[in-house]
Amino acid sequence: MRQVVVGLALLVGAVALAWGVVAIGQANGAAWIGAVIGPDRLAAEPALVEALFNLLVFVPLIVVGIVGAMFDRRNALAPGTRPLASFGLGTVIGFAGLSVAVLYGYLAGALTSNPVAASASASGVLLLGLGAIVVQVTGEEIYFRGWLQPALTRRWGWAAGIVASALAFAALHVAGGARAPISLVNLFLGGLMFGLFAARGGGLAAAVGAHLAWNALEQLGYGLDPNPGIGSFGAIADLELAGAAVWGGSDQGLNGSIGMTIALLAIVVPLAMTSWRRLPATPLPTPATA
């Protein structure tokens, strides 16, 4: 019973802390960043502002994740077994899954293109955007899969630990503006996918690869985040989802698309079916101390 209570306290505390960091960043980020770079650049350089905002929000989560894991005698940064191969596999699956979700939007007649907007993207700004996404993805993976998931798994077992950390991952995005039921389901399924990758590999390599590929392709490759429009970093293409919200034709974009649900289920279901028997024998991320 003690382990159940401790795990529940960790889960609630982790969600509350992440919500607090996001809320403080949203409330004060513009003022703090403006004080550093100056008010003129605040309005003139939105890409720089967004990159600094990512640092403001996700670096604290990285620190908390590392320190929290140390209290559990775990290394939140552990890449796991065969990290390069795992990262590569995660990247391929992330690219494929996101592309399948976009394909469903195309088949549903919801996908349009705006090549003029995309042509304004500069390679330097795209690289800045990639760096910002790396910070975001790394922060979320260290926090949820490097710290929280192993901490819950140690107390509740593999299944409950992975599911609970995926719920916490979805809850964080509610603070960021996700509200549509399909969006929340997709975020939960994404959390399950990343959690299963981390559990199977004993570390973050595959989860970071899949998460980075998914987010980078969505934002900088296809230009689907935000929807409609194009982000401050630009994109190689500027696709838009219009029409029925169930296919992403809302401000929730691809996250609100049932096409993403199908693509994620196609990854998560077989991944889960092949994982449960091997997870008890899979080591948790590398201990922080010998």
C-alpha positions as CSV (number, residue, x, y, z in Angstrom):
1,M,0.0,0.0,0.0
2,R,2.8,2.4,0.8
3,Q,4.2,2.0,-2.7
4,V,0.8,2.7,-4.2
5,V,0.5,5.9,-2.2
6,V,4.0,7.1,-3.0
7,G,3.5,6.4,-6.7
8,L,0.2,8.4,-6.6
9,A,1.9,11.3,-4.9
10,L,4.7,11.2,-7.5
11,L,2.2,11.2,-10.3
12,V,0.1,14.0,-9.0
13,G,3.2,16.0,-8.0
14,A,4.8,15.6,-11.5
15,V,1.6,16.7,-13.3
16,A,1.1,19.7,-11.0
17,L,4.8,20.7,-11.3
18,A,4.7,20.5,-15.1
19,W,1.5,22.4,-15.3
20,G,3.0,25.1,-13.0
21,V,6.1,25.4,-15.2
22,V,4.0,25.8,-18.3
23,A,1.6,28.3,-16.7
24,I,4.4,30.4,-15.3
25,G,6.1,30.4,-18.7
26,Q,3.0,31.4,-20.5
27,A,2.2,34.1,-18.1
28,N,5.7,35.6,-17.8
29,G,7.7,34.3,-20.8
30,A,7.2,37.4,-23.1
31,A,8.2,39.8,-20.3
32,W,11.2,37.8,-19.3
33,I,12.4,37.2,-22.8
34,G,11.8,40.8,-23.7
35,A,14.0,41.9,-20.8
36,V,16.8,39.8,-22.1
37,I,16.7,40.5,-25.8
38,G,14.9,43.9,-25.8
39,P,11.3,44.8,-26.7
40,D,12.1,45.6,-30.3
41,R,13.5,42.1,-31.0
42,L,10.6,40.5,-29.1
43,A,8.2,41.6,-31.9
44,A,10.7,41.4,-34.8
45,E,12.2,37.9,-34.2
46,P,9.4,35.5,-33.4
47,A,11.6,32.4,-34.1
48,L,14.2,33.5,-31.6
49,V,11.4,34.2,-29.0
50,E,9.9,30.8,-29.5
51,A,13.2,29.1,-29.2
52,L,14.0,30.9,-25.9
53,F,10.5,30.1,-24.7
54,N,11.2,26.4,-25.2
55,L,14.4,26.8,-23.1
56,L,12.4,28.6,-20.4
57,V,9.8,25.8,-20.1
58,F,11.7,22.6,-20.8
59,V,15.1,23.2,-19.2
60,P,13.4,23.2,-15.7
61,L,11.7,20.0,-16.6
62,I,15.0,18.5,-17.6
63,V,16.6,19.5,-14.3
64,V,13.6,18.1,-12.3
65,G,13.7,14.9,-14.2
66,I,17.4,14.4,-13.7
67,V,17.3,15.2,-9.9
68,G,14.1,13.2,-9.4
69,A,15.6,10.1,-11.0
70,M,18.7,10.5,-8.8
71,F,16.6,10.2,-5.7
72,D,15.4,6.9,-7.2
73,R,19.0,5.9,-7.9
74,R,18.3,6.1,-11.6
75,N,19.9,7.9,-14.5
76,A,17.2,9.8,-16.4
77,L,19.6,10.4,-19.3
78,A,20.3,6.7,-19.9
79,P,19.9,6.0,-23.6
80,G,19.4,2.3,-23.1
81,T,20.8,-0.7,-25.0
82,R,22.1,-0.3,-28.6
83,P,21.3,3.4,-28.5
84,L,22.2,4.3,-32.1
85,A,20.1,1.4,-33.5
86,S,17.3,2.2,-31.2
87,F,17.3,5.9,-32.0
88,G,17.4,5.1,-35.7
89,L,14.4,2.6,-35.4
90,G,12.4,5.2,-33.4
91,T,13.2,7.9,-36.0
92,V,12.0,5.7,-38.9
93,I,8.8,4.7,-37.0
94,G,8.1,8.4,-36.1
95,F,8.5,9.5,-39.7
96,A,6.4,6.7,-41.0
97,G,3.6,7.1,-38.4
98,L,3.3,10.8,-38.9
99,S,3.3,10.4,-42.7
100,V,0.5,7.8,-42.5
101,A,-1.6,10.2,-40.4
102,V,-1.1,12.9,-43.1
103,L,-2.0,10.4,-45.8
104,Y,-5.3,9.7,-44.1
105,G,-6.0,13.4,-44.2
106,Y,-5.2,13.5,-47.9
107,L,-7.5,10.5,-48.6
108,A,-10.3,12.2,-46.6
109,G,-9.9,15.3,-48.9
110,A,-8.9,17.5,-45.9
111,L,-5.3,18.3,-47.0
112,T,-4.4,21.4,-49.0
113,S,-1.1,23.1,-49.7
114,N,0.2,26.7,-49.6
115,P,3.6,26.7,-51.3
116,V,4.0,30.5,-51.2
117,A,4.1,30.6,-47.5
118,A,6.6,27.7,-47.3
119,S,9.0,29.5,-49.7
120,A,9.7,32.1,-47.1
121,S,11.5,29.6,-44.8
122,A,15.3,30.1,-44.4
123,S,17.6,27.2,-43.7
124,G,19.0,29.0,-40.6
125,V,15.6,29.5,-39.1
126,L,14.7,25.9,-39.8
127,L,17.8,24.8,-38.0
128,L,16.9,27.0,-35.1
129,G,13.4,25.4,-35.1
130,L,15.0,22.0,-35.1
131,G,17.1,22.9,-32.1
132,A,14.0,24.2,-30.3
133,I,12.2,20.9,-31.0
134,V,15.2,19.0,-29.7
135,V,14.9,20.9,-26.4
136,Q,11.2,20.3,-26.2
137,V,11.4,16.6,-27.0
138,T,14.4,16.0,-24.8
139,G,12.7,17.8,-21.9
140,E,9.5,15.8,-22.2
141,E,11.2,12.5,-22.6
142,I,13.6,13.0,-19.6
143,Y,10.7,14.2,-17.5
144,F,8.1,11.5,-18.4
145,R,10.1,8.5,-19.6
146,G,13.5,9.1,-17.9
147,W,12.1,9.9,-14.4
148,L,8.4,9.5,-13.9
149,Q,7.8,6.3,-15.8
150,P,10.6,4.3,-14.1
151,A,9.6,5.7,-10.7
152,L,6.0,4.6,-11.2
153,T,7.0,1.3,-12.8
154,R,9.2,0.5,-9.7
155,R,6.2,0.9,-7.5
156,W,3.2,-0.2,-9.6
157,G,4.6,-2.5,-12.3
158,W,5.3,-2.1,-16.0
159,A,1.7,-1.8,-17.3
160,A,0.5,0.8,-14.7
161,G,3.7,2.8,-14.9
162,I,3.6,3.2,-18.7
163,V,-0.1,4.0,-18.8
164,A,0.1,6.5,-15.9
165,S,3.0,8.3,-17.4
166,A,1.2,8.5,-20.7
167,L,-1.8,10.0,-19.0
168,A,0.5,12.5,-17.3
169,F,2.1,13.3,-20.7
170,A,-1.4,14.0,-22.1
171,A,-2.3,16.1,-19.1
172,L,0.7,18.4,-19.7
173,H,-0.6,19.2,-23.2
174,V,-4.0,20.3,-21.7
175,A,-2.0,23.1,-20.1
176,G,-0.6,23.9,-23.5
177,G,-4.1,24.2,-25.1
178,A,-5.2,20.7,-26.1
179,R,-8.9,20.3,-25.4
180,A,-10.6,18.2,-28.1
181,P,-11.3,14.6,-27.0
182,I,-9.5,13.1,-30.1
183,S,-6.5,15.3,-29.4
184,L,-6.3,14.0,-25.8
185,V,-6.7,10.4,-27.0
186,N,-3.9,10.9,-29.5
187,L,-1.6,12.5,-27.0
188,F,-2.2,9.5,-24.6
189,L,-1.5,7.0,-27.4
190,G,1.7,9.0,-28.3
191,G,2.7,8.7,-24.6
192,L,2.1,5.0,-24.7
193,M,4.2,4.7,-27.9
194,F,7.1,6.6,-26.4
195,G,6.7,4.8,-23.1
196,L,6.8,1.4,-24.7
197,F,9.9,2.3,-26.7
198,A,11.7,3.5,-23.5
199,A,10.7,0.4,-21.5
200,R,11.7,-2.1,-24.2
201,G,15.1,-0.4,-24.7
202,G,15.8,0.4,-21.1
203,G,16.4,4.0,-21.9
204,L,15.4,7.0,-24.0
205,A,17.1,6.5,-27.4
206,A,14.1,5.0,-29.3
207,A,11.6,7.3,-27.6
208,V,13.6,10.4,-28.4
209,G,14.1,9.3,-32.0
210,A,10.3,8.7,-32.5
211,H,9.2,11.8,-30.7
212,L,11.8,14.0,-32.5
213,A,10.9,12.6,-35.9
214,W,7.2,13.0,-35.3
215,N,7.3,16.6,-34.1
216,A,10.0,17.8,-36.5
217,L,8.3,16.4,-39.6
218,E,4.9,17.8,-38.5
219,Q,6.2,21.3,-37.8
220,L,9.2,21.8,-40.0
221,G,8.6,19.3,-42.8
222,Y,4.9,19.4,-43.6
223,G,4.1,22.7,-41.8
224,L,1.0,21.3,-40.1
225,D,1.6,22.9,-36.7
226,P,0.0,25.4,-36.3
227,N,-3.1,24.7,-38.3
228,P,-3.9,26.8,-40.3
229,G,-0.8,28.8,-41.0
230,I,2.9,28.3,-40.6
231,G,5.0,28.5,-37.5
232,S,7.6,31.1,-36.7
233,F,10.4,28.7,-37.8
234,G,8.8,28.2,-41.2
235,A,8.6,24.8,-42.9
236,I,9.7,23.0,-46.0
237,A,6.1,22.6,-47.1
238,D,3.0,24.4,-45.8
239,L,0.2,21.8,-45.7
240,E,-3.1,22.7,-44.2
241,L,-6.0,20.5,-42.8
242,A,-9.4,21.9,-43.6
243,G,-13.0,20.8,-43.4
244,A,-14.2,18.3,-40.8
245,A,-12.5,18.6,-37.4
246,V,-12.4,14.8,-37.1
247,W,-9.8,14.8,-39.9
248,G,-7.8,17.7,-38.4
249,G,-9.7,20.7,-39.8
250,S,-9.5,22.7,-36.6
251,D,-6.9,24.6,-34.6
252,Q,-6.0,21.2,-33.0
253,G,-4.7,20.2,-36.5
254,L,-3.3,16.7,-36.9
255,N,-3.6,16.1,-33.2
256,G,-7.4,16.3,-33.5
257,S,-7.4,13.9,-36.5
258,I,-8.7,10.4,-36.4
259,G,-6.1,9.7,-39.0
260,M,-3.5,10.2,-36.3
261,T,-5.4,7.8,-34.0
262,I,-5.3,5.1,-36.6
263,A,-1.6,5.6,-37.3
264,L,-0.8,5.6,-33.6
265,L,-2.9,2.5,-32.9
266,A,-1.1,0.7,-35.8
267,I,2.1,1.3,-33.9
268,V,1.0,1.0,-30.3
269,V,-1.1,-2.2,-30.5
270,P,1.6,-4.5,-32.0
271,L,4.3,-2.8,-29.9
272,A,2.3,-3.5,-26.7
273,M,1.4,-7.1,-27.8
274,T,5.1,-7.9,-28.3
275,S,6.3,-6.1,-25.2
276,W,4.4,-7.4,-22.2
277,R,6.1,-10.7,-22.1
278,R,9.6,-9.3,-22.3
279,L,9.1,-6.2,-20.1
280,P,9.6,-7.9,-16.7
281,A,13.0,-9.1,-18.0
282,T,13.9,-5.7,-19.4
283,P,16.1,-3.6,-17.0
284,L,14.9,-0.2,-15.9
285,P,17.2,2.7,-17.1
286,T,20.7,2.5,-15.8
287,P,21.2,3.2,-12.1
288,A,22.8,6.5,-11.4
289,T,25.2,4.9,-9.0
290,A,26.8,1.5,-9.0
